Amino acid sequence: MVRCLKRAQQFSMAREELVLLLLLAAASAQFCSADYLYFICSTSPSFTANSTYRQNLNTVLFSLTSNASKNGFTAATAGQSPDQAYGLALCRGDVSPSDCTSCTSDAAKEIVNHCPNGKSAIIWYDNCLLRYSGRDFFGVVDTAHEFYMWNSDYISDPTLLNSVLGSLMNNLTSTATADPSGRLYAAGHTKFNESQDLYGLVQCTRDLSSSQCANCLKDALSKIPTCCEGMQGGRVVEASCSVRYEIYRFFNDLGTAQPSPPNGTALPPANPPVGAPPPISKSASPESSMPQPMRYYCPTTSNFTANSTYQRNRDALLRFFSSSSNASPSG
């Protein structure tokens, strides 16, 4: 919203117009969505608003948001082929049940808003992911739908980072896949240098077996040099698993301290794509996915109805922004 206001201030307008614009902009903020990291929507096949698939999807989404917080993961299906809907929700292994519920509820609302007609979609947040499809994807490792994020600051010793990070992530992968609880999650830290620790987290969706999880994490870790070589932090997030590292603690529980042997397992070297944006999924078109990171915050304490006075005022404001972006500044 600040970006929009700065743009508006470039143009000459009457005082009354500016006051009205500011009021409308402030009021419209409450209808923005919560922070998501990335989403992917299919464009085909599609469904209509009142279709049987839509009804089945609503049932699945209700089940996911109602049950995810019980143990941090849930899967659901509804209906019969060809209108059967499948879905799963996974919360990060260190989040509380209340935060899990909040995240999956936001995810269900956002993904329907951004992907109103596609039969398959995924949305990721820091605390959870939610996915649905018109086909059975349970137990299938999906590394094709992915995105990267990284810290923009470089590490002081990239060679040491490769060694320590390789050892830490291999240990965390072993911990996650050997956990008898089947959570397929592990977080921990190790010494990086005299003044810094290195923190890592790995997680898989719990519809996978331990061996499938290990293969997914291996694939994700192999992509760290592509996205994040030499960076102070980074993450590779796939539909079935994710890995992340930072030089600061980013998870709620401290996890397990991992030994850092003098000759750790190094990640393969690669040249980082400096300034490159996160990749769009191989199966998604630019119109059906949102390049990230993109963050915004808006409270959601009230609503408005279709064709209300507020909606007309909001639409007028958005048209103003759209037309102003193509105008030339005066003065």
C-alpha angles and dihedrals in degrees: 000000000000088000090056093049092051089053092049091052090060090071131074112245140154118272091245092054092052093048091050091047092052093048093049092046092052092047094048091054092079091067097058119107131251124265115289124172101214142334137198126201129190117230095199135074099031138181138209128246098256098035127126089248090056090054092048091048091052089054091050094048091049090051093048095050092044098049109028094088094057093081104346097265138064139164129198142178133191137185134011133283130310090027098036117133125207127193145165137188127200127187122202110267096245101049124105122248091251092052089046091054092047093049097047091046090053090046093053092051095045098046092052090050094049097037105034099158111021117103093218129049142151130197127186130202130174089257103035151359129221126196137176137174144171090238132062107264097160113129093012118120109231115193095151097079103067148132137192133222128183144179109256093221121089122233118245095234113028094177092055090045092056092051098044094040093050091053094045095048094045090052092048091049090053091048094049096047095043096049107120090211089069094228091134089210135116136166129181148138140232138187113278101176138331094291105026141058126206118226126201140180133189129182141167133196108262096235086080128086120240091258092049089050091051091052092048093050090047089055093048093048091050088061096055092089089053095054108020113020109157094001124132090236142001147158138210111204121191131174092257103032146002140205129197138175134184139165088237132058108266101165129074100236119054092230124199123328107236124209116243109213119204091248105039125176106277124218114238113269122248138159111259118235096242110219094354116148121239110278122257114237116272090239098045130083121223089252093056100049137049119230109231162246091063119146135182136156130214130162117238104208100131142024141212132213129240114273092015123144090252092054091051090050091047092050090050089053093050091049088052091054091047094050093042093055089066095045127096118244114252114221 
